[in-house]
Amino acid sequence: MSEELERRKCVIIGSGPAGYTAAIYAARADMEPLVYTGMQPGGQLTITTEVDNYPGYPDGVNGPQMMEDLRKQAERFGTEVRYELVTEVDFTGPVHKVIINDKTVLADSVIIATGASAKWLGLESEQRLNGFGVSACAVCDGFFYKGQEVVIVGAGDTAAEEASYLAKLCSKVTMLVRRDEMRASKAMQHRVMNTPNIEILFNHETVEILGDKGVEGVKAKNNATGEEITIPCTGFFVAIGHKPNTDIFKGWLDMDETGYLKVTPGSSKTKIPGVFASGDAADKVYRQAVTAAGTGCMAALDAERYLADIGIH
Ligand SMILES: Cc1cc2nc3c(=O)[nH]c(=O)nc-3n(C[C@H](O)[C@H](O)[C@H](O)COP(=O)(O)OP(=O)(O)OC[C@H]3O[C@@H](n4cnc5c(N)ncnc54)[C@H](O)[C@@H]3O)c2cc1C
């Protein structure tokens, strides 16, 4: 005789700002949500020090603290949090399957909030100084370097966009581009090249980020001549791309060419009824905690209406 499977009204995959905000709304709507945290409970903000741009914290907040607050708020209304990784899904439906290794949970609605991961260069000094001068988000951390000199690595549209953003705040922005040209659109290239306080160093790669407790400079190498230079700076921004954590949804949901989930514009609805997507996993444009929280809220409201429509209360 087959074992009866656990069935939940709402399963939320991911525990960043999107997942926990969805959980707060779903729990308060009596959907008894179950959150799977994945390998990074609390999400990306748990690897940052200061979050200064999330509304409601006038003095800023430590990233891990903020995520702990969000978890407690979700649990206060009855959210169940499991510290496990979802390994597979089956959206053949109408009831969806969320699979954790050899265990299957049935879900009337699923909210995806699996986020995205910034790509890093892979240097020891980059890891050691992460959050202490090294950042992958100019919009998040640029303000801390107001009036100072910074270095940014990258050659695509996002790197060009972030360099322009930093140039408005910082006294000088040095952009390290690995090849002899940028990948960014012509318009974006034109913008950075015509910004007086942005200097682009083509054919340059980062060798090491210098500093003990904070960034003091960057050692870079010209890969055409072999010459090494040291660039003094207090901030080092990595803008070489992000990877959405959406591999387990391949074949089930529509994605763009880089793996970002597609939703019906103005909603969190995917092409599968009862499956909703929120946060960075479905947003390659804004990638902020507050926008992730906002779309997490949308996903819970969409799920709640979906359940009501199919008669699940
Ligand atoms: C260093 C750093 C500093 C930042 N600073 C700021 C800032 O100051 N202000 C700001 O607004 N934004 C900041 N951001 C961006 C912000 O962190 C993200 O926009 C936000 O966290 C996205 O939220 P999310 O909920 O979509 O996903 P994430 O925070 O990425 O969380 C994704 C969650 O999904 C889980 N997960 C993934 N796969 C699975 C799976 N298979 N099963 C179960 N769970 C899974 C992960 O474990 C994680 O809990 C920063 C980002 C970084 C990296």
The ligand as an ORCA input file, in Angstrom:
! r2SCAN-3c Opt
* xyz 0 1
  C      26.257     41.233     -1.243
  C      24.858     41.718     -1.594
  C      24.401     42.890     -1.031
  C      23.122     43.343     -1.340
  N      22.682     44.486     -0.759
  C      21.430     44.905     -1.016
  C      20.921     46.080     -0.399
  O      21.633     46.757      0.368
  N      19.658     46.460     -0.687
  C      18.851     45.749     -1.549
  O      17.701     46.124     -1.751
  N      19.316     44.643     -2.159
  C      20.574     44.209     -1.917
  N      21.050     43.095     -2.550
  C      20.160     42.389     -3.486
  C      19.145     41.559     -2.685
  O      19.866     40.749     -1.785
  C      18.306     40.705     -3.609
  O      17.657     41.526     -4.554
  C      17.255     39.937     -2.822
  O      17.850     39.180     -1.783
  C      16.449     39.019     -3.714
  O      15.545     38.344     -2.920
  P      14.901     36.951     -3.337
  O      13.996     36.607     -2.226
  O      14.375     37.033     -4.702
  O      16.114     35.921     -3.416
  P      17.389     35.584     -2.555
  O      17.663     36.572     -1.489
  O      18.437     35.308     -3.562
  O      16.969     34.217     -1.843
  C      16.790     33.056     -2.600
  C      16.420     31.942     -1.658
  O      16.058     30.792     -2.407
  C      16.648     29.661     -1.812
  N      16.725     28.599     -2.825
  C      17.363     28.594     -4.019
  N      17.194     27.408     -4.634
  C      16.399     26.664     -3.804
  C      15.873     25.339     -3.865
  N      16.119     24.533     -4.901
  N      15.126     24.905     -2.823
  C      14.849     25.695     -1.762
  N      15.311     26.961     -1.661
  C      16.087     27.427     -2.663
  C      17.985     30.153     -1.298
  O      18.526     29.278     -0.327
  C      17.537     31.502     -0.720
  O      17.015     31.325      0.563
  C      22.318     42.613     -2.251
  C      22.795     41.435     -2.829
  C      24.059     40.973     -2.504
  C      24.573     39.689     -3.113
*
